[in-house]
């Protein structure tokens, strides 16, 4: 894999070859205006391009283009940075996961338990550190506020020195390759203090006003340590509204049927018949912007060999509306979720397919890509949903054509801090309005008899 010897935001965009643009698309039914990636005095781009796509202009700078045909704010810079940093985070996670799964490797030194007994790894802290550092670097520290899951308490403790050193090594090993992703590397390696500060910077508590990023560095850590599905989730929220979301899914297979198997079997089959170099066999980054009406997917740099802006795939939810043919997702973990209530609802509305049990926000990705139609989550009493577990996935499903609400049919509220306060019973995500309404009706009919 070649490297790009460039630094800085503008310089990092140079050197990508131009390509013919695809035919114009529509965003909410309105044709987009002419290309706007070059200043007025620059030569015009050869042809216009649709909402949500990335294109190359006269200055050879890729720009995210989605204003819905109106005067909405341009989030090109934010989207590009978000996709690039999530791509880098996927690379760090893949390296750490490989080391954890290596035969004879003792995972004990890299997997720890938090106060709630959930696992946390070098990858969780490492991803939070690099995304914090890269966002601050890319936006020159301009009002960067981040809400994220992890803190530095374990790393800063008296017996956390060895673990901290592992995190520092993982962070520096990833950041040195930043130019390959069109981002800037630090001038020198980060020290332990720098990594701790980057993690601590993710201490915003969100709220109804202002702009902040929301990060789950490794969503589905249990799946991660088992070699299965997990996700890196990054979203931008402004004044309580999710503006854009990016999901990195390093183990997401491109063939739908592989989602039905444990990833260990997938790895075994890949060894027997390895995919050709440069093929898009598994792993992707999905992304969408609110109001764009489209969502996109690109392969991982780590697997595909390059950052492929020119050939993203548009993703759309499934067109299935008959419950008999629909597939529903549910969490693998049973600690905070009632599988029995979800199973009862599935039977009530006529769902007959075996549920797709996958870790993390990969469930959102499966619905957005059309690989499943329904996701239902009903938390046990006392558990409160966090915004980082849903923000990125919600906007991606919505822009891919789906519907996400609480069980009362209300939009999820991301304006009330780190928790989804006011959530009515549970979360329901569907590929379409008909299925969604049937689930809502079934919840109302069954709720009083539940034991959640």
Secondary structure by P-SEA (a helix, b strand, c coil): ccccccccccccccccccccccccccccccccccccccccccccccccccccccccccccccccccccccccccaaaaaaaaaaaaaaaaaaaaaaaaaaaccccccccccccccccccccaaaaaaaaaaaaaaaaaaccccccccccccccccccccaaaaaaaaaaaaaaaaaaccccccccccccccaaaaaaaaaacccccccbbbbbbbccccaaaaaaaccbbbbbbbbbccccccbbbbbbcccccccccccccaaaaaaaaaaccccccccccccccccccccccccccccccccccccccbbbbbbcccccccccbbbbbbcccccccaaaaaaaaaaacccccccccccaaaaaaaaaccccbbbbbbcccbbbbccccaaaaaaaaaaccccccccccccccccccccccccccccccccaaaaaaaaaaaaaccccccc
